[in-house]
Amino acid sequence: MAETCVSRVPVFSGLSAHDQERVAGVARPTQLQRGEAAYAAADDVAQLIVVHTGRLKVFRVSADGSEQLIRVLGPGDFTGETSVFTGQRPDDYATALEDCRLCVFHHDDLEVLMITHPGIGLRLLATVSARLADTEHRLNALTSRGVESRLVDYLLGLPSTRRSGIATVTLPLAKKDVASLLDTTPESFSRALKSLADQGLIEIGSGRALSIRQPGRLQDLADPA
């Protein structure tokens, strides 16, 4: 499992097959059941966690005990890079959204790998930089755009299937989790969905399915003049 996990991660994709095998040799295969924690804030761990199969949610807990979703990781994604670079304990949480298989790299092992293969460290840094840019984009959206506009931006970024000019998307998370990701309440999220439906821009289907009936007009809401 570890070798497959290593080969599918962009951070390690530039390595030769031989070097990927060496990386896999220090990976620690781990399995989690749905709802099981990969780590918690202040745990005495410094490790890089790579998702092989399944999904992890990474979140923080506010003073009132509510969760603030940061991101959802799928196969090939990773978390824990801050702890790996600094050796400090994590300040967030990671929990399995479904049964997961992971490859875990401890700080000391990965440090040796990055010394041997500096390109790994550079790729980690590039990914962290991209995440920082995404965080800045989200922060700007929170301070300058309403819930409906943020929801539109999110919907347009989801994978879709198109037929007769109508794009169909499926929410990858429960609505309460999407609301958390957009930094709003489930009630405000539901009102924004209903508003878009009332305008004839989307059609709310069964389960998590949504049909975008007027993608052009929806794009105008995401990018106002």
Steps between C-alpha positions, in 0.01 A plus 500: 500500500777747590665480159171566322430788735840657431476464123167683476600807703620801294766581762673169420406465135827647372708230665628196318334165568803401708479815713124463538565152634741649756238754603240226533740318729460763771125546452284354774174359359203590719130426475219705651131428527239764429492752785839395637753775570831512315627756750375774731624846589792493745570130439866421554558414133687653208407308190396531139180310420434404138154375403510178299125424489201667661464857625616696804355824627737751657339746740546723801276531805390845613468615861128413500576144385383535140701359211650719229577287197831591336521252216408149392781272383462225241740243352842655436443796736693546822493683831736558791763686300518782756589258778753329274676826417498638854490189718218663695173342602200549269243772566220336305318167482468234229221243498400235247184583306496140381722195538853608408838356420788734573876520466658671799850647504652597832691827526848348538451259208372769267776739602758246383309452174492875432873527560559214255240628251469881529233495230257343749536800728453739207181324393369508855575871512321556167190322629505693825531825301200402287301431816599839638378667180171309529465608863558864403238466225250357750577773754445767235170338406391496865569869545372629166231258378174369636399139560318470167803618303730262688259214438490578127880499485505164677239341274678614185821336626341156539541228234194493278331308223332702226198422290292742291676796657422391856784409735434244772718498811499296819597649833795292624411566864195527719342844474601590855864427407480707183353780711794473738744505209336823379513638855127535538219329688291213359198731513670772295629237258148363449362851445768569238418174320130584503571851370693362202220250435233774522695701240490200266879467504514155659269211566537309825482127433483200728778435747797725425433548128456849353433608143648830385242614247666827400879464540564835327282700738645310795851592383391866491410475868842354577683769303292817529603793281 
